[in-house]
Amino acid sequence: MLKSYVALLPLALLALVGCSDDPEASFEPKDRWFTNRDGLKLHYLEFEGRGSPVVMLHGLLGSAHPSWVAPGIAGALAKQGHRLIILDQRGHGQSDRPYTASSYGEPMVLDVLELMDTLGIERAHLVGYSMGAAMTRVLMTRAPERVISASLGGAGVEELDPVIRAEAEARDPKGTDPDEQRILDEIAGDPPPDPRFVAAITEAWTAWWPPSIDLPSLRVPVQAVNGEFDAPYSKTVRLERELAGFENVIIPGRTHLTTLIDSRYVDSLVDFIQRNDER
């Protein structure tokens, strides 16, 4: 299943702007660190808004700044006054990188909860993209009492019924986005990822994923945002059927790689969080 959560690569885009509800919010992130229960030093960025917390989780081979800050997504939420916690998940960015498979998968879930505990955050909006969305769906069902709302970007939940799955897959549009090739061309000369790390996290996620999930009992507001050309129906048909109040957003003309850079993704995310806020 790991291949379903492809790497999010550094993207340079114009930041989105909006009206601030908190004039004292900082729109520049501060570098922070914490040492977890395994002795790993994990890096995160913090925007110090006074509003409700938002914890943001990047995709495989991504990291906090290029995934969330550079495209303007974090800035759009910071301008609404939110306190943002943007984690470099273990093995990524400036966080420590263990090389054993047992260090990934389930331990990554515990890192998020431990970081929230360390910062005194009882409840937060969770925002994830790709692998980060996979983490978000585990957290929202494992610890729903810690989650105000959950946004799954570039992801969903596997349909178990083969007939329903086949029908949904037949509805998934096929197409390409010219922006994807432009992005791939821009990063073509980047160094390849650490092969020892890739081997370890691939082994871990292949063995761990997908964990069981009980959707009908979940009372957390959930949104999925997928590109038109990123299997938007087969990823969400089970969510539509089993989860009351589920919101499904499809971004026209976008792929897995390019949905994250689209202003419509940011707009839908900001709107969803604002409507489900509890401050």
C-alpha positions in Angstrom: 0.0 0.0 0.0 3.0 2.3 0.5 3.1 3.2 -3.2 -0.4 4.8 -2.8 1.2 7.4 -0.7 3.8 8.8 -3.1 6.4 11.3 -2.2 5.5 15.0 -1.9 8.3 16.9 -3.5 9.5 20.5 -2.7 7.2 22.9 -4.5 7.8 26.6 -5.0 4.5 28.5 -5.3 2.8 31.7 -4.5 1.6 31.9 -0.9 -2.2 32.2 -0.4 -3.4 35.1 1.7 -6.5 35.7 3.7 -8.0 37.9 6.4 -6.6 37.3 9.8 -8.8 36.8 12.8 -5.8 37.2 15.1 -3.7 40.3 14.5 -1.0 39.1 16.8 -0.5 35.7 15.1 3.0 35.1 13.7 3.1 34.3 10.0 6.7 33.1 10.1 7.2 29.6 11.6 9.7 29.0 14.4 11.9 25.9 14.4 11.3 23.6 17.4 12.5 20.2 18.6 11.5 17.6 21.0 13.0 14.2 22.0 10.5 11.4 22.0 10.2 8.2 24.1 12.6 6.4 21.7 15.3 9.1 22.2 14.7 10.4 18.7 15.1 14.1 18.2 12.1 15.3 16.0 11.8 18.7 14.4 8.7 20.7 13.9 7.6 24.1 12.8 5.3 26.2 14.9 3.1 29.2 14.0 2.2 30.8 17.3 -1.5 31.8 16.7 -3.8 32.0 19.7 -6.6 30.0 18.0 -7.3 26.3 17.9 -4.3 24.1 17.1 -3.8 22.5 13.7 -1.4 19.5 13.4 -0.1 19.0 9.9 1.4 15.8 8.6 3.3 15.6 5.2 3.6 12.8 2.8 6.3 10.2 2.2 9.7 11.8 1.5 8.3 15.2 2.1 8.9 17.5 5.1 7.3 20.3 7.0 8.4 23.4 5.0 8.2 22.3 1.4 5.0 20.5 1.9 3.0 23.0 3.9 4.8 26.4 4.2 6.2 26.9 0.6 2.8 26.3 -1.1 1.1 28.8 1.2 -1.1 26.3 3.0 0.3 27.0 6.4 0.2 30.8 5.9 -3.5 30.7 4.9 -4.3 28.9 8.2 -2.0 31.1 10.3 -3.8 34.1 9.0 -7.0 32.7 10.5 -5.3 32.8 13.9 -4.6 29.1 14.3 -1.7 27.7 16.2 0.1 25.4 13.7 2.3 22.4 14.6 4.0 21.1 11.4 6.0 17.9 12.1 8.9 16.5 10.2 7.9 12.9 10.8 10.6 10.6 11.9 13.0 9.8 9.1 12.1 13.0 7.2 13.4 16.6 7.0 15.5 17.6 10.0 14.2 14.8 12.3 16.3 11.8 13.3 16.3 9.0 10.8 16.4 5.4 12.1 17.1 2.6 9.7 15.1 -0.3 11.2 11.6 -1.2 9.9 10.3 -1.4 13.5 10.9 2.3 13.8 8.1 3.2 11.3 4.4 2.6 11.0 2.8 2.4 14.4 5.6 4.4 16.2 4.8 7.3 13.9 1.3 7.5 15.2 2.6 7.6 18.8 5.0 10.4 17.8 2.0 12.7 16.9 0.2 12.0 20.2 3.4 12.4 22.2 4.1 15.8 20.5 0.6 16.9 21.3 1.0 15.8 25.0 4.4 17.6 25.2 2.8 20.8 23.9 -0.2 20.6 26.2 -2.6 20.2 23.2 -5.7 18.3 24.2 -7.5 18.5 20.9 -6.4 19.7 17.4 -7.5 19.8 13.8 -5.5 17.1 11.9 -4.5 17.8 8.4 -2.6 15.2 6.4 -1.6 14.7 2.8 -0.8 11.3 1.2 1.1 9.3 3.8 0.2 12.1 6.3 -3.5 11.6 5.5 -3.0 7.9 6.2 -1.6 8.8 9.6 -4.5 11.2 10.1 -7.1 8.4 9.5 -5.4 6.2 12.0 -5.3 9.0 14.6 -8.9 10.0 14.1 -10.1 6.5 14.8 -7.5 5.5 17.4 -7.9 8.7 19.5 -11.0 10.6 18.4 -11.2 12.4 21.7 -8.0 14.3 20.6 -9.3 15.3 17.2 -11.5 18.4 16.4 -11.7 17.6 12.7 -9.7 15.6 10.2 -8.8 16.5 6.6 -7.5 13.7 4.4 -5.7 15.1 1.3 -4.8 12.8 -1.6 -6.2 9.8 0.3 -9.3 8.1 1.6 -10.2 4.6 3.0 -10.0 1.3 1.1 -13.3 -0.2 0.0 -13.5 -3.8 1.1 -16.5 -4.9 -1.1 -15.0 -5.9 -4.4 -18.1 -5.1 -6.4 -18.5 -1.6 -4.9 -14.8 -1.0 -5.4 -14.9 -2.0 -9.0 -17.9 0.3 -9.6 -16.1 3.2 -7.9 -12.9 2.6 -9.9 -14.9 2.7 -13.1 -16.1 6.2 -12.1 -12.6 7.5 -11.5 -11.7 9.9 -14.3 -8.5 9.4 -16.2 -6.3 12.3 -17.3 -3.1 14.3 -16.8 -2.2 17.7 -15.5 0.5 19.7 -17.4 1.7 21.1 -14.0 2.8 17.6 -12.9 5.4 17.3 -15.7 6.6 20.8 -15.0 7.2 19.9 -11.3 8.9 16.6 -12.2 11.2 18.5 -14.6 12.1 21.0 -11.9 13.1 18.3 -9.4 14.7 15.9 -11.9 18.2 16.8 -10.8 17.6 16.4 -7.1 19.6 13.7 -5.3 17.7 10.4 -4.8 16.3 9.6 -1.4 18.3 7.6 1.2 17.9 4.0 0.0 18.3 2.5 3.6 15.5 4.8 4.8 13.2 4.0 1.9 13.8 0.2 2.5 13.0 0.5 6.2 9.8 2.6 5.9 8.6 0.5 2.9 9.0 -2.7 4.8 7.2 -1.3 7.9 4.2 0.2 6.0 3.8 -2.9 3.8 3.5 -5.0 6.9 1.4 -2.5 8.9 -1.1 -1.1 6.3 -4.0 -1.0 6.3 -5.0 -1.2 10.0 -8.7 -1.9 10.6 -11.0 1.1 10.9 -14.4 1.5 12.3 -16.1 4.4 10.5 -19.8 4.2 11.6 -18.9 4.9 15.2 -16.7 7.9 14.4 -18.1 11.3 15.4 -15.3 13.4 14.1 -15.9 15.8 11.2 -14.0 14.3 8.2 -13.1 15.8 4.8 -11.3 14.2 1.9 -9.8 16.3 -0.9 -8.5 14.5 -4.0 -7.6 15.5 -7.5 -9.9 14.6 -10.3 -7.2 12.3 -11.7 -6.3 10.8 -8.3 -9.0 8.1 -8.0 -11.3 10.4 -6.1 -14.3 8.0 -6.1 -12.7 4.7 -5.3 -10.8 6.4 -2.4 -14.0 7.8 -0.8 -16.9 5.5 -1.6 -16.6 3.8 1.8 -16.4 7.1 3.6 -19.5 8.3 1.8 -21.4 5.2 2.8 -20.3 4.7 6.4 -19.4 8.1 7.8 -22.2 10.6 8.7 -21.5 14.1 7.6 -18.5 13.2 5.5 -17.4 16.0 3.0 -15.9 14.9 -0.3 -14.0 17.5 -2.3 -12.7 16.8 -5.8 -10.3 19.3 -7.4 -10.9 19.4 -11.2 -7.9 18.7 -13.5 -5.5 17.8 -10.7 -3.4 14.7 -9.9 -2.0 13.4 -6.7 1.1 15.6 -7.0 -0.7 18.8 -8.1 -3.8 18.9 -5.8 -1.6 20.2 -3.0 -0.6 23.2 -5.0 -4.1 24.3 -6.1 -5.7 27.2 -4.4 -9.0 25.3 -4.3 -7.4 22.8 -2.0 -6.4 25.5 0.4 -9.8 27.2 0.2 -11.6 24.0 1.0 -9.3 23.2 3.9 -9.6 26.6 5.5 -13.4 26.6 5.1 -13.7 23.1 6.5 -11.6 23.9 9.6 -13.4 27.2 10.2 -16.8 25.6 10.0 -15.8 22.9 12.4 -13.8 25.0 14.9 -14.5 25.0 18.6 -12.7 28.1 19.8 
